[in-house]
């Protein structure tokens, strides 16, 4: 397995059709998508139950920041799977890939899921990320690990990422960045109270 991890957003559905949205790092191995969700995980439960997931290509980084700060309700659209499977994609996605579970390697903490491509669609051109969008994605990863990192590391990383925000952020990136900063402030306030 290669070491390249690509930050993306995965949508899954419960057997009842409830959509779950989650930013996830994915790997591409031998034409398949590899996910390693932690237990417990709604994404993991949904994939194991339905054997389906949708990989979304998007530039609206509010989805990344929103999901790690408790804002998980994002507009979705149904995916018309060739086999009639119930699936959903993000409405803001430039493209999506419907995936089918092909292999599970069990692990008590983090099973490895290999998923093959069933169907792909482009909805608009993917323009790439500007620096502020990349900073928000990196900030979202940082916020997801606040409980693991020392305060100095968090503050140093945020200060560096702030440079890209200041230089290239538009309204969506500024909104997403504000959510991340609020999450960090709440975390630091709780840590100070506990000390």
C-alpha positions in Angstrom: 0.0 0.0 0.0 1.4 3.4 -0.9 1.8 6.3 1.6 -0.3 8.8 -0.5 -3.4 9.8 1.4 -5.9 12.0 -0.4 -8.4 14.0 1.7 -11.9 13.6 0.4 -15.5 13.4 1.6 -17.3 10.1 1.6 -21.1 9.8 1.8 -22.8 6.6 2.9 -26.3 5.5 3.6 -27.8 3.4 6.4 -29.9 0.4 5.3 -32.9 2.8 6.0 -31.5 5.4 3.6 -30.2 7.9 6.1 -27.2 9.8 4.6 -24.0 10.2 6.5 -21.2 12.6 5.4 -17.6 12.2 6.6 -14.3 13.7 5.5 -11.8 10.8 5.1 -8.3 10.2 3.9 -8.3 7.6 1.1 -5.7 5.7 -0.7 -5.8 4.4 -4.3 -4.4 0.9 -4.7 -4.5 -1.2 -7.8 -7.5 0.6 -9.2 -9.5 0.4 -5.9 -10.2 2.9 -3.1 -8.9 2.0 0.3 -10.6 3.4 3.5 -9.5 2.8 7.1 -12.3 4.2 9.3 -11.8 4.0 13.1 -14.2 2.0 15.3 -16.8 3.1 16.2 -17.8 4.8 13.0 -21.1 5.4 11.2 -19.3 5.3 7.9 -17.9 1.9 8.7 -21.3 0.6 9.9 -23.0 1.9 6.8 -20.5 0.4 4.4 -20.5 -3.0 6.1 -24.4 -3.0 6.0 -24.9 -1.8 2.4 -21.5 -2.6 0.8 -21.7 0.9 -0.9 -20.1 4.3 -0.5 -19.7 7.4 -2.6 -16.5 9.4 -3.0 -17.1 13.1 -3.6 -14.8 15.5 -5.4 -15.5 19.0 -4.1 -14.0 22.5 -3.5 -16.5 23.7 -0.9 -14.2 23.2 2.1 -17.0 24.2 4.4 -18.0 20.5 4.2 -14.6 19.4 5.7 -14.6 22.1 8.4 -18.3 21.6 9.1 -18.1 17.9 9.6 -15.3 18.1 12.2 -17.1 20.9 14.0 -20.5 19.2 14.3 -22.1 20.6 11.1 -22.9 17.3 9.3 -26.1 18.1 7.4 -25.2 19.0 3.8 -27.5 18.9 0.8 -27.3 15.6 -1.1 -28.7 14.2 -4.3 -29.5 10.6 -5.0 -27.1 8.5 -7.1 -28.7 6.4 -9.7 -26.6 3.2 -9.3 -26.7 0.7 -12.2 -27.8 -2.0 -9.8 -30.5 0.0 -8.1 -28.5 0.5 -4.9 -29.6 3.4 -2.7 -26.7 5.9 -2.5 -26.3 9.7 -2.3 -23.7 12.3 -3.3 -23.1 15.8 -2.1 -25.0 18.4 -4.1 -21.9 20.6 -4.2 -19.7 17.8 -5.6 -17.9 18.5 -8.9 -17.9 14.7 -9.5 -18.6 11.5 -7.6 -17.6 7.8 -7.7 -20.0 5.1 -6.5 -18.0 2.4 -4.8 -18.8 -1.3 -3.9 -17.1 -3.0 -1.0 -14.8 -5.8 -2.3 -12.7 -6.7 0.7 -12.6 -6.2 4.5 -9.5 -6.8 6.5 -10.6 -6.9 10.1 -8.9 -4.9 12.8 -10.1 -4.2 16.3 -9.4 -0.4 16.0 -9.3 0.4 12.2 -10.4 -2.2 9.6 -9.2 -1.8 6.0 -11.9 -1.6 3.4 -11.2 -2.0 -0.3 -13.9 -0.7 -2.6 -14.1 -1.0 -6.4 -15.6 1.6 -8.7 -19.1 1.0 -9.9 -19.9 4.3 -11.6 -18.3 7.7 -12.0 -19.9 11.0 -13.0 -18.7 14.6 -13.5 -21.1 17.4 -12.7 -18.8 20.4 -13.3 -15.1 21.1 -13.9 -12.8 20.6 -10.9 -10.8 23.9 -10.8 -8.3 22.7 -8.1 -7.8 24.1 -4.7 -6.6 27.6 -3.9 -4.2 28.0 -0.9 -7.0 29.0 1.5 -9.0 25.9 0.6 -5.9 23.7 1.2 -5.4 25.5 4.5 -8.9 24.8 5.6 -8.6 21.1 4.8 -5.3 21.0 6.8 -7.0 22.9 9.6 -9.9 20.4 9.6 -7.4 17.5 10.0 -5.8 19.4 12.8 -9.1 20.0 14.6 -9.9 16.3 14.3 -6.8 15.6 16.3 -7.0 18.3 19.0 -7.2 15.7 21.7 -3.8 14.3 20.6 -1.7 17.5 20.1 0.0 19.9 22.5 -1.3 23.5 22.6 2.0 24.8 21.1 1.7 22.6 18.1 -1.9 23.6 17.5 -1.1 27.3 17.8 1.9 27.0 15.5 0.1 25.2 12.8 -2.9 27.6 12.9 -0.6 30.6 12.7 1.1 29.2 9.6 -2.2 28.3 7.9 -3.6 31.7 8.7 -1.1 33.2 6.1 -2.9 31.3 3.3 -6.3 32.3 4.7 -5.3 36.0 4.8 -4.0 35.9 1.2 -6.5 33.8 -0.7 -9.7 33.1 1.2 -13.1 33.9 -0.2 -16.4 33.9 1.8 -16.7 30.1 2.0 -13.1 29.6 3.2 -13.5 32.4 5.8 -16.7 30.8 7.1 -15.0 27.4 7.3 -12.0 28.9 9.0 -14.1 30.7 11.6 -15.7 27.3 12.5 -12.3 25.7 12.9 -11.0 28.6 15.1 -14.1 28.4 17.3 -13.6 24.7 17.7 -10.0 25.3 18.8 -11.0 28.0 21.2 -13.6 25.7 22.8 -11.1 22.9 23.1 -8.5 25.2 24.7 -11.1 26.7 27.1 -12.1 23.2 28.2 -8.4 22.2 28.7 -7.8 25.3 30.8 -10.9 24.5 33.0 -9.7 21.0 33.5 -6.2 22.1 34.5 
